Amino acid sequence: MRKALLTFVALAVFLALPAATALAADLKIGVVDVEFIIQTSKKGKAAKAKLKKMVEDNQKQLDGAQNKLLDLKKSIESGTDMETPEKKRAKVVEYQQGLLKLQELFMTKQQELAKKEIELMKPILKALEEILTALAKDGSYDLIMNRSEQGVLFTKQDYDITQKVLDKLNGG
């Protein structure tokens, strides 16, 4: 019984193989590297420059707050302006609160940065989606895959439409 079942399965696979091969031959597949397009397109570079400026501004603000805390820490360690134990405790509490405020500031800036990145990427991704949809219709593609994702490890150069999509996104 088992041998008959295996023979039947092998026969079914053998008969289905030419049909699957013919179907695959009729498929038109495109592969696009979305990450590369975002990094190299005019819009992507502009968004990246805005984010970089924001990161630099945030870093300056965080550095300033951190330097104030370092000065306070040095003051505590050296004991200057600390005639009484109460004054020292007050400075230590001020330092600890400053650390908490610095952490909060850091988290706030990180959240703002993530929000801004989403805001800047949204129109780029929408334009990319429109370009890919139009390209799929005009070029009669059955499937367009993202090379940036982990699923595509290799593709023939013939299937790669990244440059075509990049040119359209850049207005060319």
C-alpha positions as CSV (number, residue, x, y, z in Angstrom):
1,M,0.0,0.0,0.0
2,R,2.8,2.4,1.0
3,K,4.7,1.6,-2.2
4,A,1.6,2.3,-4.3
5,L,1.0,5.6,-2.6
6,L,4.6,6.7,-3.2
7,T,4.4,5.7,-6.8
8,F,1.2,7.7,-7.2
9,V,2.7,10.8,-5.6
10,A,5.8,10.5,-7.8
11,L,3.6,10.1,-10.9
12,A,1.5,13.1,-9.9
13,V,4.7,15.3,-9.4
14,F,6.1,14.0,-12.7
15,L,2.9,14.9,-14.6
16,A,2.6,18.3,-12.9
17,L,6.2,19.3,-13.5
18,P,5.9,20.3,-17.2
19,A,2.8,22.4,-16.4
20,A,4.6,24.1,-13.6
21,T,7.6,24.8,-15.8
22,A,5.4,26.2,-18.5
23,L,3.6,28.4,-16.0
24,A,6.9,29.7,-14.6
25,A,8.2,30.4,-18.2
26,D,5.2,32.7,-18.7
27,L,5.7,34.7,-15.6
28,K,7.3,38.1,-15.9
29,I,9.2,38.9,-12.7
30,G,10.9,42.1,-11.6
31,V,13.2,42.7,-8.7
32,V,13.8,46.1,-7.2
33,D,16.1,47.2,-4.4
34,V,13.9,49.6,-2.4
35,E,16.5,50.4,0.2
36,F,19.0,51.3,-2.5
37,I,16.4,53.5,-4.2
38,I,15.6,55.3,-1.0
39,Q,19.3,55.9,-0.2
40,T,20.3,57.1,-3.7
41,S,17.2,59.0,-5.0
42,K,17.0,62.7,-4.8
43,K,14.0,62.6,-2.5
44,G,15.7,60.0,-0.3
45,K,18.9,62.0,-0.1
46,A,16.9,65.2,0.8
47,A,15.1,63.3,3.5
48,K,18.4,61.9,4.8
49,A,19.9,65.4,4.9
50,K,16.9,66.7,6.9
51,L,17.2,63.8,9.4
52,K,21.0,64.3,9.7
53,K,20.5,68.0,10.5
54,M,17.9,67.1,13.1
55,V,20.2,64.5,14.6
56,E,23.0,67.1,14.8
57,D,20.7,69.7,16.4
58,N,19.5,67.1,18.9
59,Q,23.1,66.1,19.7
60,K,24.1,69.7,20.4
61,Q,21.2,70.0,22.8
62,L,22.0,66.7,24.5
63,D,25.7,67.6,24.7
64,G,24.8,70.9,26.4
65,A,22.7,69.3,29.0
66,Q,25.3,66.6,29.6
67,N,28.1,69.2,30.0
68,K,26.0,71.0,32.7
69,L,25.6,67.7,34.5
70,L,29.4,66.9,34.2
71,D,30.1,70.4,35.7
72,L,27.7,69.7,38.6
73,K,29.3,66.3,39.1
74,K,32.8,67.8,39.3
75,S,31.5,70.4,41.7
76,I,30.1,67.6,44.0
77,E,33.3,65.5,43.8
78,S,35.5,68.5,44.5
79,G,33.3,69.7,47.4
80,T,33.4,73.3,46.3
81,D,30.4,75.4,47.4
82,M,29.4,72.7,49.9
83,E,29.8,74.1,53.3
84,T,27.2,71.9,54.8
85,P,26.1,68.3,54.3
86,E,22.6,69.6,53.4
87,K,24.0,71.6,50.5
88,K,25.9,68.6,49.3
89,R,22.8,66.4,49.4
90,A,20.9,69.1,47.5
91,K,23.5,69.1,44.8
92,V,23.4,65.3,44.6
93,V,19.6,65.4,44.3
94,E,20.0,68.1,41.6
95,Y,22.5,65.9,39.8
96,Q,20.2,62.8,40.0
97,Q,17.2,64.9,38.7
98,G,19.4,66.2,36.0
99,L,20.3,62.7,34.9
100,L,16.6,61.8,34.7
101,K,15.8,64.9,32.7
102,L,18.7,64.1,30.4
103,Q,17.3,60.6,29.9
104,E,13.8,62.0,29.2
105,L,15.2,64.5,26.8
106,F,17.1,61.7,25.0
107,M,14.0,59.6,24.7
108,T,11.9,62.5,23.5
109,K,14.4,63.4,20.8
110,Q,14.6,59.7,19.7
111,Q,10.8,59.7,19.4
112,E,10.7,63.0,17.5
113,L,13.4,61.6,15.1
114,A,11.5,58.4,14.5
115,K,8.3,60.4,13.9
116,K,10.1,62.7,11.5
117,E,11.6,59.8,9.6
118,I,8.2,58.3,9.1
119,E,6.9,61.7,8.0
120,L,9.7,62.1,5.5
121,M,9.6,58.5,4.1
122,K,5.8,58.4,3.7
123,P,5.7,60.5,0.4
124,I,8.7,58.7,-1.0
125,L,7.2,55.3,-0.3
126,K,3.9,56.4,-1.8
127,A,5.6,57.7,-5.0
128,L,7.5,54.4,-5.1
129,E,4.3,52.4,-4.8
130,E,2.7,54.4,-7.6
131,I,5.7,53.9,-9.9
132,L,5.9,50.2,-9.2
133,T,2.2,49.8,-9.8
134,A,2.3,51.7,-13.1
135,L,5.5,49.8,-14.1
136,A,3.8,46.4,-13.3
137,K,0.8,47.3,-15.4
138,D,2.7,48.9,-18.3
139,G,5.4,46.2,-18.3
140,S,3.0,43.3,-17.8
141,Y,4.8,42.1,-14.7
142,D,3.2,39.3,-12.8
143,L,5.4,39.8,-9.8
144,I,7.8,42.5,-8.5
145,M,9.8,41.5,-5.5
146,N,11.9,43.7,-3.1
147,R,15.5,42.7,-3.1
148,S,16.1,44.5,0.2
149,E,14.0,41.9,2.0
150,Q,15.7,38.7,3.1
151,G,13.7,36.5,0.7
152,V,15.7,37.5,-2.4
153,L,19.2,36.3,-2.2
154,F,20.0,36.3,-5.9
155,T,18.5,37.4,-9.1
156,K,19.6,37.6,-12.7
157,Q,20.4,41.1,-13.8
158,D,17.7,40.8,-16.5
159,Y,15.1,40.9,-13.7
160,D,16.5,43.8,-11.8
161,I,14.4,46.9,-12.5
162,T,15.9,49.0,-9.7
163,Q,17.6,51.6,-12.0
164,K,14.4,52.0,-14.1
165,V,12.4,52.7,-10.9
166,L,15.1,55.1,-9.6
167,D,15.1,57.0,-12.8
168,K,11.3,57.4,-12.7
169,L,11.4,58.5,-9.0
170,N,14.0,61.1,-9.8
171,G,11.8,62.4,-12.5
172,G,13.6,60.9,-15.5
